[in-house]
Amino acid sequence: MKNFQCYDKQDILSLTRIRRFETKLGETVQVIADRQHLEQSLAFSPAKYVVFGIPEDIGVRANHGIGGTDTVWTPFLSAFLNSQSNDFLNGEEVLVLGHFDFGDARRLIEQNANNYDEKIDAYRHAVNMIDDDVEELVKIITSLHKVPIAIGGGHNNAYPMIKGTAKGLHKAGLIPLAQINCMNLDAHSDFRPAEGRHSGNGFRYAEEDGYLQKYFVIGLHENYLPQNVWLDIVNNPFIDFISYEDIFIHEKRNFIQAVADATVFTEDNYTGIELDLDCVEQTLSSAMTPAGLSSLHARQYVTFAANNGKAAYLHICEGAAQLTDGKKSDTTGKLISYLVSDFIKG
């Protein structure tokens, strides 16, 4: 994986603010022993959770979105490494592996595309490269019976997360077929047509390619559900959702009941846990919402999913520290740190 940068202990400590009488996660998290032999080093690590970053916004741009999802990985990592290592969360069970860097691909597109349509086509082609790299890494992690935690980038990365996990768990003998289930806390279904890879159709590609068995979306906004996607969902018994409106406006279910429904729907198989930060109210993301879930709901979702299902991975995406339209946030990375901590504790 030429686009992946592995970390050593000095990389971790450079982001860790060490204080007397305290132990930070950055002092206790694991790193791989040998960058040249990643799979072997991972196999010998006692850590159960493997954290890595996908700081890219190519998939979002390919979906005509606002760039900036490549900016949240470092703020998250800084917040996470400076959390306390204690009886509630011991860093020894966590390995911080590194991050992908697809910056060269984006710069090449921006320098050579002659117009907007060419740029969109080039971004969608580049997403295929991202798919291959992310899938390869996730397959290695899950085949070793470890749990990937992927941070950053667009929701296009759901596809390689699902595909890599399905292949890895199948290789490990944990599932008979290379298929997994998925639950997604999201304002959008990301089940748009397979028109070329982008952040709005990762689950469509995963389902059509046979790696996604069951799919449940929690908190879907009815205003942003295309009619053709709605018809595809209601005609597929392996896909279900409960809308934001049914939970909070019509009060047909409370939030925890909605998450429980998703857990029951997906409980027959290993399940990927997806969280798109565009569903969290006033959180900086590629599709920031003024009417959404609270950060408390997001933390409850991650905790409930980790405690009550066979969680195969955690993928937190679409968040940003700074968007290309100039908007900034100093708290998105810290919110993701809370979510990752909640998942590991669960």
Buried (B, 14 or more C-beta within 10 A) or exposed (E): BEBBBBBEBEBBBEBBEEEEEEBBBBBBBBBBEEBEEBEEBBEEBEBEBBBBBBBBBBBBBBBEBBBBBBBBBBBBBBBBBBBBBEEEBBBEBBBBBBBBBBEEBBEEBEEEBEEEEEBBBBBBBBBEBBBBBBBBBBBBBBBBEBBBBBBBBBBBBBBBBBBBBBBBBBBBEBBEEBBBBBBBBBBBBBBBEEEBBBBBBBBBBBBEBEBBBBBBBBBBBEEBBBEEBBEBBEEEEEBBBBBBBBBBEEEEBEBEEBBBBBBEBBEEBBBBBBBBBBBBBBBBBBBBBEEBBEBEBBBBBBBBBBEBBBBBBBBBBBBBBBBBEEBEBEBBBBBBBBBBBBBBEB
